[in-house]
C-alpha cells in the first residue's frame, strides 16, 4: 500500500490500530480497551520499543468478526480486519492496567497528524511508514480563525450551560481560552463528537481556519 509522498518530509514508522468510527486528533487522549491477541502484542511492543501507535477510522471492513462469541474467544482470536484511512493521528501509549484474563486498559496521547505513505509490515499487525501532515498557510478570509474560535467556544458554553457545569468551567479556563486556533481545532475533539466521516474530513483539512469554519457551520445548526 503506497500513497503520494509529500516533498521534503522525513518518514516515521508507527504501528497502526484501525478502529471503525474513531477519529483521533493531536493533543487529545484516546482510551483503549484491547482484547485481540495481535493488538495486545502491538501495545506491548510499542511501549517496549517506544514506537508511536496510530489510531485511525476505517474505509471498509475486509474481514468480518464472528457474529457471536465469548470474551474468551475474543481474547484468543483476531477479529475484523479493516482498510485504514490514510490520514490519522499517532502518539505515545501508556498501559494503565492488564486484567487477569489478559485484556489491556491503555491510553494514547496523540502527538501528531500523519499521512500514510507505505505499509512495511502486515502481520501480526500493521506497521506503516508515514509523514507528518502540517497545515498550509491560510489565505485571505472573511473571518479570522480567532473569531471563529471565540464563536465556537461561546456556542459550546451556551449548549452546555444547563447540562455540564464542570465542562463549562473548562471552556472558560484562561489556559483553554489562550490556545492557538490550530491547537483549539484539534483539542476540541477531546470533548466534541460528530459523525466519524465528518470528523475525518475535519482532520484532513490543512488549515486551522478551514477546520474551525466547518465546526462552526455544524454547531450553528445545533
C-alpha positions as CSV (number, residue, x, y, z in Angstrom):
1,X,0.0,0.0,0.0
2,X,1.7,3.2,-1.1
3,X,0.4,6.8,-1.2
4,X,1.7,10.1,-2.6
5,X,4.7,11.3,-0.6
6,X,4.9,14.9,0.4
7,X,8.1,16.8,-0.5
8,X,10.9,17.3,2.0
9,X,9.3,15.5,4.9
10,X,11.0,12.7,6.9
11,X,9.3,9.4,7.4
12,X,8.4,7.8,10.7
13,X,7.2,4.3,11.3
14,X,4.2,3.7,13.5
15,X,2.1,0.7,14.4
16,X,-1.5,1.1,13.1
17,X,-4.6,0.4,15.2
18,X,-7.7,0.8,12.9
19,X,-10.9,1.3,14.8
20,X,-14.2,2.0,12.9
21,X,-15.8,5.3,13.8
22,X,-12.8,6.5,15.9
23,X,-11.1,9.7,14.6
24,X,-8.3,10.9,16.9
25,X,-6.8,14.4,16.9
26,X,-3.4,15.7,18.0
27,X,-3.4,16.9,21.6
28,X,-6.2,14.5,22.7
29,X,-6.1,11.3,24.7
30,X,-7.7,8.2,23.3
31,X,-8.6,5.4,25.8
32,X,-8.2,1.8,24.6
33,X,-9.6,-1.5,25.9
34,X,-7.6,-4.1,24.0
35,X,-8.9,-7.7,23.6
36,X,-7.3,-9.1,20.4
37,X,-4.0,-11.0,20.6
38,X,-2.4,-9.1,17.7
39,X,-3.3,-5.7,19.2
40,X,-2.3,-6.7,22.7
41,X,1.1,-7.6,21.2
42,X,1.1,-4.3,19.3
43,X,0.6,-2.4,22.5
44,X,3.3,-4.3,24.4
45,X,5.8,-4.0,21.5
46,X,5.2,-0.2,21.1
47,X,5.6,0.5,24.8
48,X,8.8,-1.6,24.9
49,X,10.2,-0.1,21.6
50,X,9.0,3.5,22.3
51,X,7.1,3.4,19.0
52,X,4.0,5.6,18.4
53,X,0.6,4.0,17.8
54,X,-1.7,5.4,15.1
55,X,-5.4,5.2,15.8
56,X,-7.5,5.6,12.6
57,X,-11.0,5.5,11.3
58,X,-11.6,2.9,8.6
59,X,-12.7,2.9,4.9
60,X,-14.2,-0.6,4.8
61,X,-14.2,-4.0,6.5
62,X,-12.0,-6.6,4.8
63,X,-12.8,-9.4,7.1
64,X,-15.9,-9.6,9.4
65,X,-15.6,-11.0,13.0
66,X,-17.8,-13.8,14.2
67,X,-21.3,-12.8,14.9
68,X,-21.5,-14.3,18.4
69,X,-18.5,-15.2,20.6
70,X,-17.5,-15.3,24.3
71,X,-14.9,-13.0,25.8
72,X,-12.6,-16.0,26.0
73,X,-12.9,-16.4,22.2
74,X,-12.3,-12.7,21.6
75,X,-9.2,-12.9,23.7
76,X,-7.8,-15.9,21.8
77,X,-8.5,-14.9,18.2
78,X,-8.1,-11.9,16.0
79,X,-11.3,-10.2,14.9
80,X,-12.2,-8.0,12.0
81,X,-9.6,-6.7,9.5
82,X,-10.1,-3.2,8.2
83,X,-8.8,-1.0,5.4
84,X,-7.5,2.1,7.2
85,X,-7.9,5.8,6.4
86,X,-4.6,7.2,5.1
87,X,-4.6,10.3,7.4
88,X,-4.7,9.7,11.2
89,X,-3.1,10.8,14.4
90,X,-0.5,8.9,16.4
91,X,1.0,9.2,19.8
92,X,2.6,7.5,22.8
93,X,0.9,4.7,24.6
94,X,0.7,4.1,28.3
95,X,-0.6,0.8,29.7
96,X,-2.8,1.6,32.7
97,X,-3.8,-1.9,33.7
98,X,-3.6,-5.5,32.5
99,X,-6.6,-7.6,33.7
100,X,-6.3,-11.1,35.0
101,X,-7.6,-12.5,31.7
102,X,-5.1,-10.5,29.6
103,X,-7.1,-7.5,28.4
104,X,-5.2,-4.2,28.3
105,X,-6.5,-0.9,29.5
106,X,-4.4,1.8,28.0
107,X,-4.4,5.4,26.7
108,X,-2.6,7.1,23.8
109,X,-1.7,10.7,24.0
110,X,-1.9,11.9,20.4
111,X,1.2,13.7,19.3
112,X,0.9,14.4,15.6
113,X,-1.2,14.0,12.5
114,X,0.3,11.7,9.8
115,X,-0.1,10.7,6.2
116,X,0.3,7.0,5.4
117,X,2.9,6.5,2.7
118,X,3.6,2.8,2.7
119,X,2.8,-0.4,4.7
120,X,6.0,-2.1,5.7
121,X,4.6,-4.9,7.9
122,X,1.3,-6.6,7.7
123,X,1.5,-9.4,10.3
124,X,0.8,-9.8,13.1
125,X,-0.2,-6.2,13.0
126,X,0.5,-3.3,10.6
127,X,3.5,-1.1,10.7
128,X,3.3,1.8,8.3
129,X,5.7,4.4,7.1
130,X,4.3,8.0,7.4
131,X,4.9,11.6,7.0
132,X,3.9,14.4,9.4
133,X,1.0,16.3,7.9
134,X,1.3,20.0,8.7
135,X,-1.0,22.9,8.0
136,X,-0.6,25.2,5.0
137,X,-0.8,28.9,5.3
138,X,-4.3,30.5,5.3
139,X,-5.1,32.9,2.5
140,X,-7.3,35.9,3.0
141,X,-10.6,35.0,4.7
142,X,-13.7,36.9,5.8
143,X,-13.5,35.8,9.4
144,X,-10.2,35.2,11.3
145,X,-9.6,31.9,12.9
146,X,-9.5,33.6,16.3
147,X,-13.1,35.0,15.7
148,X,-14.3,31.5,14.7
149,X,-12.6,30.0,17.8
150,X,-14.4,32.6,20.0
151,X,-17.8,31.9,18.4
152,X,-17.4,28.1,18.7
153,X,-16.3,28.3,22.4
154,X,-19.3,30.6,23.2
155,X,-21.7,28.3,21.4
156,X,-20.4,25.3,23.3
157,X,-20.8,27.1,26.6
158,X,-24.3,28.0,25.6
159,X,-25.2,24.4,24.7
160,X,-23.7,23.0,27.9
161,X,-24.8,25.7,30.4
162,X,-27.6,23.6,31.9
163,X,-26.1,20.2,31.3
164,X,-22.4,20.1,32.3
165,X,-21.2,22.8,34.6
166,X,-17.8,21.2,35.0
167,X,-17.1,21.3,31.3
168,X,-18.4,24.8,31.0
169,X,-15.7,25.8,33.6
170,X,-13.1,24.1,31.4
171,X,-14.2,26.1,28.4
172,X,-13.9,29.3,30.5
173,X,-10.4,28.5,31.8
174,X,-7.8,31.1,30.8
175,X,-5.4,28.4,29.6
176,X,-8.1,26.9,27.3
177,X,-9.1,30.4,26.0
178,X,-5.4,31.1,25.2
179,X,-5.0,28.1,23.0
180,X,-3.8,28.9,19.4
181,X,-6.5,28.3,16.8
182,X,-4.7,25.2,15.4
183,X,-4.5,23.5,18.8
184,X,-8.0,24.5,19.7
185,X,-9.3,23.0,16.4
186,X,-7.8,19.6,17.4
187,X,-8.1,19.5,21.1
188,X,-11.8,20.4,20.9
189,X,-12.4,16.8,20.0
190,X,-11.5,15.6,23.4
191,X,-15.0,16.8,24.3
192,X,-16.8,17.1,21.0
193,X,-18.1,14.2,18.7
194,X,-19.6,14.4,15.3
195,X,-20.2,11.7,12.7
196,X,-17.0,9.9,12.2
197,X,-16.8,10.7,8.4
198,X,-17.3,14.4,9.2
199,X,-14.5,14.2,11.9
200,X,-12.3,12.5,9.3
201,X,-13.0,15.4,6.9
202,X,-12.0,17.9,9.6
203,X,-8.8,16.0,10.5
204,X,-7.7,16.1,6.8
205,X,-8.2,19.8,6.4
206,X,-4.9,21.6,6.0
207,X,-5.7,24.9,7.9
208,X,-7.0,25.9,11.3
209,X,-9.4,28.3,9.7
210,X,-10.9,25.6,7.4
211,X,-11.4,23.3,10.4
212,X,-12.9,25.9,12.6
213,X,-15.2,27.1,9.8
214,X,-16.6,23.7,9.3
215,X,-17.0,23.1,13.0
216,X,-18.8,26.4,13.4
217,X,-21.1,25.6,10.4
218,X,-22.1,22.4,12.2
219,X,-22.6,24.0,15.6
220,X,-24.7,26.8,14.3
221,X,-27.3,24.2,13.2
222,X,-27.3,22.5,16.6
